[in-house]
Amino acid sequence: MKKTDQRLVDDVKKYGCHIVKVFDNKGELPDFAYSVGVFHSFRQPEIVVFGLDLNLMQDLINNIVRTVKSGTAIVVDKPYAGFLCDYNCVFRLVDKQHYSELFGYAQWFYKSDDFPVLQCFWPDKKHFFPWQEGFSQPLLRLQPFLF
């Protein structure tokens, strides 16, 4: 097993998940981060976030996972406070057609695509989400709709 693969497995055993940070040097997608192991450890969906600083996305996912560890299930379309400073986050279920392109490491871990993923959406500075009228147009490309 490669060292990076072993680290993922060890992190899932120790922390319940591993965070994969993806820098898209081709410019086709915004940078993103996702969890691997949340479904295995807590029977809750994996989390993916797009378009923020990679370290901030890692912190955001860790905040969400702490909540999941405490027994709180994340509900689709419900606003959640406390994960990202003074902004609410909303979650939508990712369509499996995106798994092969985006979640290869999770597919390796689960040996299939038999795991759910929730996309965490963040609002603009006026607290509008990408699907709402008034959302900042330049930010639209940072959060692809995977639902």
PyMOL commands that set and color helices and strands:
alter all, ss='L'
color gray80, all
select helices_A, chain A and resi 3-15+38-42+54-69+96-102+104-110+137-142
alter helices_A, ss='H'
color red, helices_A
select strands_A, chain A and resi 18-22+32-36+46-50+80-84+87-93+117-121
alter strands_A, ss='S'
color yellow, strands_A
deselect
rebuild
show_as cartoon
